[in-house]
């Protein structure tokens, strides 16, 4: 009996518990019921821009897609491989034709469904504009305007089956002599943000919208600071040390003022050139890295190096010395001049952030705003050199007795003398740097170890000079022996025919936009494209090289416009379907590991 009572108690408890959980279970089941197709989570409406439609007049149709809460549809561009993009096209059998490209909005970047990299999606509501033209002769008072819509809806966990929707809008046709009137203004007054330079997809525009102008300028400053990580800035580090290391010893305030003048020179040049490039749409640094400019910079550096060897002294003009304090003029004027050279060298250095700033300034077409923004960017670029220049002059506080300081000064002179090997590298035959660097290092060893090792130094320091020279000679011989000979990728010159053939063969295409005047492009070829792992990862790709050296020619201008090229190197990845994989586009130098990671993301065999 006791057992029966216990059993009844458990039964009653179980029934009560089920009664309490029943509503929750029903709700959970309702939530777990998924729509069968993507079309079940969207509501689509169409709105023409004018009424009536006149023959040969251009008008637009707005397609508004309302998406259920908790769901999104994939954007039109920038998706990982295999994702179904939103696509709107004109249906068959109607007397209409497209009058321009369909205007898709930008998507919201999200990382969903186990994909680590964010990709663009549309949420809540999206509006697509279709420019059309009536190409026939009106045969009645109305006509059906067919559109085809393809989309795929997903939530945070699952994606629904893609849907193809057939839309049909009845429009009224106007007779000759009638006048069209705008209708549905709420659909057309606000432009669709299509990814142009002022759209919300632009990094600077997004920062302004999210953070406001003050914090955005701070971010621009930090973006300039990050430019120091681009390869074409690296050579300026020894140049800065060499220049300031040769300055006369002064009070710390004077030294800091000269370093500040150096940074101002960087900022004035870089910001002026950046705004000019943005407003004219020219590739940043293409003119500045022409053979004549590279040769000019090299001559300036050689001239400065010869002054360190004691052949002559560079002084400001006498009339200027009479007007300005003679003690400081030479220092700060020279520092500002070297900063101007730095700005020219840094101009071709691009990254996605600076490209975003370029496109923003170009769209605004406001020279003052452009100058202020690029001045802020270049202040960030030059900030480390303010302190590098300041502490480089501390070398002058070392003891000055003896001839050893003359020997140290000649080291700086040799550094400046060797810098043209970097600047002239794009103009020299491939493989020449192998011999030039070896000869340069051996010559430095001979000069510093014996020829410049004159009287006036202690026997111990003379031995140090000999050892120093032997080290450099051995370095030069090692470079000649061990210098890696790059194995070039089998690029073919870009052509529309090769691109079309690759699309026909369903092969992905890798396009390297480069130029002979581009120093990071050369570094990309030597350090990244020569790696055997990169060769293996690209073996199934069609490799095309687009040479933008003749930057003002009509074919190059057309290429830049077609692909939206703002700087070189730019790497463009095109899928087997012929559409660019925008998330993989790379601007500037990229390391081996970073390139392999991008290629792995594209690979359909990744695990």
Rosetta blueprint (number, residue, H / E / L):
1 X L
2 X H
3 X H
4 X H
5 X H
6 X H
7 X H
8 X H
9 X H
10 X H
11 X H
12 X H
13 X H
14 X H
15 X H
16 X H
17 X H
18 X H
19 X H
20 X H
21 X H
22 X H
23 X H
24 X H
25 X H
26 X H
27 X H
28 X H
29 X H
30 X H
31 X H
32 X H
33 X L
34 X L
35 X L
36 X L
37 X E
38 X H
39 X H
40 X H
41 X H
42 X E
43 X E
44 X E
45 X E
46 X E
47 X E
48 X E
49 X L
50 X E
51 X E
52 X L
53 X E
54 X L
55 X E
56 X L
57 X L
58 X E
59 X E
60 X E
61 X E
62 X E
63 X E
64 X E
65 X E
66 X E
67 X E
68 X L
69 X L
70 X L
71 X L
72 X E
73 X E
74 X E
75 X L
76 X L
77 X L
78 X L
79 X L
80 X L
81 X L
82 X L
83 X L
84 X L
85 X L
86 X L
87 X E
88 X E
89 X E
90 X E
91 X L
92 X L
93 X L
94 X L
95 X L
96 X E
97 X E
98 X E
99 X L
100 X L
101 X L
102 X L
103 X E
104 X L
105 X L
106 X L
107 X L
108 X E
109 X E
110 X E
111 X L
112 X L
113 X L
114 X L
115 X L
116 X L
117 X L
118 X L
119 X E
120 X E
121 X E
122 X E
123 X E
124 X L
125 X E
126 X E
127 X E
128 X E
129 X E
130 X E
131 X E
132 X E
133 X E
134 X E
135 X L
136 X L
137 X L
138 X L
139 X L
140 X L
141 X L
142 X E
143 X E
144 X E
145 X E
146 X E
147 X E
148 X E
149 X E
150 X E
151 X E
152 X L
153 X E
154 X E
155 X L
156 X L
157 X L
158 X L
159 X E
160 X L
161 X E
162 X L
163 X E
164 X E
165 X E
166 X E
167 X E
168 X E
169 X E
170 X E
171 X E
172 X E
173 X E
174 X L
175 X L
176 X L
177 X L
178 X L
179 X L
180 X L
181 X E
182 X E
183 X L
184 X L
185 X H
186 X H
187 X H
188 X H
189 X L
190 X L
191 X L
192 X L
193 X L
194 X L
195 X L
196 X L
197 X L
198 X L
199 X L
200 X L
201 X L
202 X L
203 X H
204 X H
205 X H
206 X H
207 X H
208 X H
209 X H
210 X H
211 X H
212 X L
213 X H
214 X H
215 X H
216 X H
217 X H
218 X H
219 X H
220 X H
221 X H
222 X H
223 X H
224 X H
225 X H
226 X H
227 X H
228 X H
229 X H
230 X L
231 X H
232 X H
233 X H
234 X H
235 X H
236 X H
237 X H
238 X H
239 X H
240 X H
241 X H
242 X H
243 X H
244 X H
245 X H
246 X L
247 X L
248 X L
249 X L
250 X L
251 X L
252 X H
253 X H
254 X H
255 X H
256 X H
257 X H
258 X H
259 X H
260 X H
261 X H
262 X H
263 X H
264 X H
265 X H
266 X H
267 X H
268 X H
269 X H
270 X H
271 X H
272 X H
273 X H
274 X H
275 X H
276 X H
277 X H
278 X H
279 X H
280 X H
281 X L
282 X L
283 X L
284 X L
285 X L
286 X L
287 X L
288 X L
289 X L
290 X L
291 X H
292 X H
293 X H
294 X H
295 X H
296 X H
297 X H
298 X H
299 X H
300 X H
301 X H
302 X H
303 X H
304 X H
305 X H
306 X H
307 X H
308 X H
309 X L
310 X L
311 X L
312 X L
313 X L
314 X L
315 X L
316 X L
317 X L
318 X H
319 X H
320 X H
321 X H
322 X H
323 X H
324 X L
325 X L
326 X H
327 X H
328 X H
329 X H
330 X H
331 X H
332 X H
333 X H
334 X H
335 X H
336 X H
337 X H
338 X H
339 X H
340 X H
341 X H
342 X H
343 X H
344 X H
345 X H
346 X H
347 X L
348 X L
349 X L
350 X L
351 X L
352 X H
353 X H
354 X H
355 X H
356 X H
357 X H
358 X H
359 X H
360 X H
361 X H
362 X H
363 X H
364 X H
365 X L
366 X L
367 X H
368 X H
369 X H
370 X H
371 X H
372 X H
373 X H
374 X H
375 X H
376 X H
377 X H
378 X H
379 X H
380 X H
381 X H
382 X H
383 X H
384 X H
385 X H
386 X H
387 X H
388 X H
389 X H
390 X H
391 X H
392 X H
393 X H
394 X H
395 X H
396 X H
397 X H
398 X L
399 X L
400 X L
401 X L
402 X L
403 X L
404 X H
405 X H
406 X H
407 X H
408 X H
409 X H
410 X H
411 X H
412 X H
413 X H
414 X H
415 X H
416 X H
417 X H
418 X H
419 X H
420 X H
421 X H
422 X H
423 X H
424 X L
425 X H
426 X H
427 X H
428 X L
429 X L
430 X L
431 X L
432 X H
433 X H
434 X H
435 X H
436 X H
437 X H
438 X H
439 X H
440 X H
441 X H
442 X H
443 X H
444 X H
445 X H
446 X H
447 X H
448 X H
449 X H
450 X H
451 X H
452 X L
453 X L
454 X L
455 X L
456 X L
457 X L
458 X L
459 X H
460 X H
461 X H
462 X H
463 X H
464 X H
465 X H
466 X H
467 X H
468 X H
469 X H
470 X H
471 X H
472 X H
473 X H
474 X H
475 X H
476 X H
477 X H
478 X H
479 X H
480 X H
481 X H
482 X H
483 X L
484 X L
485 X L
486 X L
487 X L
488 X L
489 X L
490 X L
491 X L
492 X E
493 X E
494 X L
495 X L
496 X H
497 X H
498 X H
499 X H
500 X H
501 X H
502 X H
503 X H
504 X H
505 X L
506 X L
507 X L
508 X L
509 X E
510 X E
511 X E
512 X E
513 X E
514 X E
515 X L
516 X L
517 X L
518 X L
519 X H
520 X H
521 X H
522 X H
523 X H
524 X H
525 X H
526 X H
527 X H
528 X L
529 X L
530 X L
531 X L
532 X H
533 X H
534 X H
535 X H
536 X H
537 X H
538 X L
539 X L
540 X L
541 X L
542 X E
543 X E
544 X E
545 X E
546 X E
547 X E
548 X L
549 X L
550 X L
551 X L
552 X L
553 X L
554 X H
555 X H
556 X H
557 X H
558 X H
559 X H
560 X H
561 X H
562 X H
563 X H
564 X L
565 X L
566 X L
567 X L
568 X L
569 X L
570 X E
571 X E
572 X E
573 X E
574 X E
575 X L
576 X L
577 X L
578 X L
579 X L
580 X E
581 X L
582 X H
583 X H
584 X H
585 X L
586 X E
587 X E
588 X L
589 X L
590 X L
591 X L
592 X H
593 X H
594 X H
595 X H
596 X H
597 X H
598 X H
599 X H
600 X H
601 X H
602 X H
603 X L
604 X L
605 X L
606 X L
607 X L
